[in-house]
């Protein structure tokens, strides 16, 4: 992997934010070349141990924080990439929150929204955890791609970028999914204990029932301007309707 990295002009690691060995190999291959390595992290690094309640905490790119123990390794990898600037690597970190919309590559779907749609299909109602007041920032996949292009062209070694274009409560996401599926906006609360039994505590506490509210201040200063419809509009009017919405009689 290190040799392949050295032969590349730009490397974007979008495979696994938690694989330390892969990132170390990429940095080793690029050491002293001043070539670009863009590492993809995720805003779950600032998520709380949630129970479906709202949090007022908002994180900008340089807001100090102490990650939850399960997220400490991912934060350490981010720092490793940023610090690689001292070794002659143009190491940069992009940290998206919830990604929505349909991609154009081999894997067109993100994780969170399709999973929520599938849960809602099974329950015949929009599904949220607890009261669903917990809130995540989000970004459309096409806007995110534009940020990668901009970062590759303009960012400085060691930069860190949140990639946020808005935010939404999980209750509102569930309502939009319900409308898109033809359930009239009806929602139900899935008990946390049942969700944990089905998906595990980490997936529930640090994702579906948590808050992750970030602001892409540095990306906007770089010139990034998200243009696509909001998450709730995308669910009710956009690409998900192609595969999931039932025809209206």
N, C-alpha and C positions, 0 to 999 in steps of 0.2 A: 504493500500500500504506500509506503514512504517513497519508493522510486516512482510510482505512478503520480503521486502528488507533485513530486519535483518536476515532472515533465509537463504539468498543466500550467496554464497562465492564471486561471482563477478557479478556486474550489468552493462550492457551496455544499455544506454538510446539512442535509435536510432529512437524514435517515433516522437518527436516534440521538436525542439530546442527552441521554444518560450513559452512552458508551464511551467511557474514559479512554480505553485502549485505542479506539479508532481515532479519536481526536489527537491523542499523543502521537500516533503514527503520522497523521497529516502534518502536524507541526514539525515533527522531526524531518519530514521530507522537504518542507518549505524553509527550514531554518537558513537564514542568511541570504535568501533570495529576494526579499522584500515583495514577494508575490502575495496575492490576496486569498485569505481563508475567511469565509463567512459561515459562522456556526449558527444553526437554528436552535434556539432555546424555546421556552414556553412560559407564559405568565402564571402558570401554576406555582412558579417559584415564590410568588408573593400571595398565594391563596391562603385563606385561613382554614381552621379546622371547623368546617361549617355545619350548620343544622337547618339550613333553609331560611336563615334570618339575614337581615340587611346589615352591612357594615359601612361606616362612613370613611374608612381608610382608602385613600387614593395614592397611588405610587407614580411618581415621575421617574425619568430615566436615572436620575442621580439621588433618588430618595433612599436614605439608609434603611436597612431592614435586616432582621434576623430570620432566616427561613425556618419553617417547620423542619424537624429532624429528617423526615423522609425526603425533603427537597434540598438538603444541604449539599449532597453530592453533585446535583445539577448546577447549583450556584458555583461550586468550586470549579467545575468544568468551564463555565462562562468566564470566570476570572483567569483560568489558565489560558484560554484563547486570547483574552484581552492582554494579558501579560506577555504573550508571545511577541508583541511588538518590540520588546527589548532584545529579542533574538533574531531580529531581521525578518519578521513575518508580519504582514499587514492583517492582523487578526481582528475581526469585527464580529459582534454578536447581534442578531436580530431576535427579538422575543415577542412572538405573536400571542394574542389571547385566543378566544374562540374564533376559529376560521369557518366561514360559511361560503356558500356558492359552489359551483361545480368547476373543477379543474379540467384541463385539457390534456393531461398526461395519462400514464397508465393507470393511476389511481385517482379517479376524479372526485371522490367523496372524502370529506374530512370525517372526523370521528363523532363529535358531540351531537350535532343537529340530526344526522341520519339515525343515530341511536335513539334520540328522543322521539323521532317520528315512528320508529319501529315499536317503541314502548306504547305510544299513543294508539297505534293501529291495534295492538293486542288488547288495550283497555277500552277502545272506542271512545276515547276522550283524551284531551291533552293531559300530560303527566308532569308533575313537578314533585320535588322532595320537600317535606315539611310544609311550611307556609309558602315557599317559593319566592320569598322576598329577596333572596340572595341574588347578587348581580355580577355579571361578567362583562368585561369589555369584549369587543369583537372586531373583526376585519374581514372584508370580502377578499377571496383568494386573488382576484385580478388586481385589486389595489395593493395587496401584499407583494405580488410579483413586481409591480412598479417600484415598490420600495427597495426590493433587492437590486433592481437595475440601478436605481439612484445611489444606493449605498456603494455598490461596486464602482461607480463612476466618481463619487465625491467624498465618501467618508474617510476619516482619519484612522490610522492604526490605533487599536485599543478602544474604539467607540462601541457604545451599547445603545440599542434602539428598541424601545417598545413600539409595537405596530398596531395602534388602536384607531378605529374610525367611529366608535360609538360604544354604547353599552345598553344592556337590557336585563330586566329581572327574569328569572326562570318562569315565574308565573305568567308573565306576558308572552314569553316564548311558547309556553304550553298553550296559551289562548290562541295565538296565531297558528300553531300547528293544528289545533282543533278546528279552526275555521277552514284551513286549507284542506283538511281531510273530510270536511262536510259534517262535522259534529256540532256546528253552531256555536263554537267558543266554549263548550263545556269542558271543565278541567277537573282532575282529581288529584289528591295528595297521596303519594306513595309513602308509606311509613318507612323511616330510615332503616329500621331493623330488617325489613324485608328487602330493601334495596341493597344493604350491605351483604345479606345472605346470598343475593344473586350476583353481585358484581365485586364484592370485596370492599373493605373499609376505605382503602386509599382512593379508589375510583369515586366513591360516594362523598367522603368527607372533604377531599381536596379538589373535587370537580363538581359533580351534580348538585351538592348541597352547600358549596362554598361560595365565597366572594373573591373575585380577582379583578380589581378596578385599577386600570393603568391609564396613563396619558402619554401620547407619542409626541412630546414637546420637541425633542431633538430631531426626530424625523421631519416634523413640519418646518423646523428652522432650516433643514437641509433642502427644502423645497417640495416635500411630499404633500400632495393634496388628494385625499381619497375622493373618488367620484361615483362609486356605485351605490345602489339603493341600500337602505338600512337592512339589518338582519330581519326585522319583523316584516318589512315589505318583501324581501326576498322569499321568505317562507310563504307568505300569502299570495304573492303575485309572480314569483320568479321561477327559477329552474327546478325547484323541488316538486312543483305541481306536475311536471312532465311525467314523473315516475310514481308519485304517491297520491295525487288528488283523484277522487272519483268523479266521473262525468256528472254534471248537473242535469237532472232529468228535465 
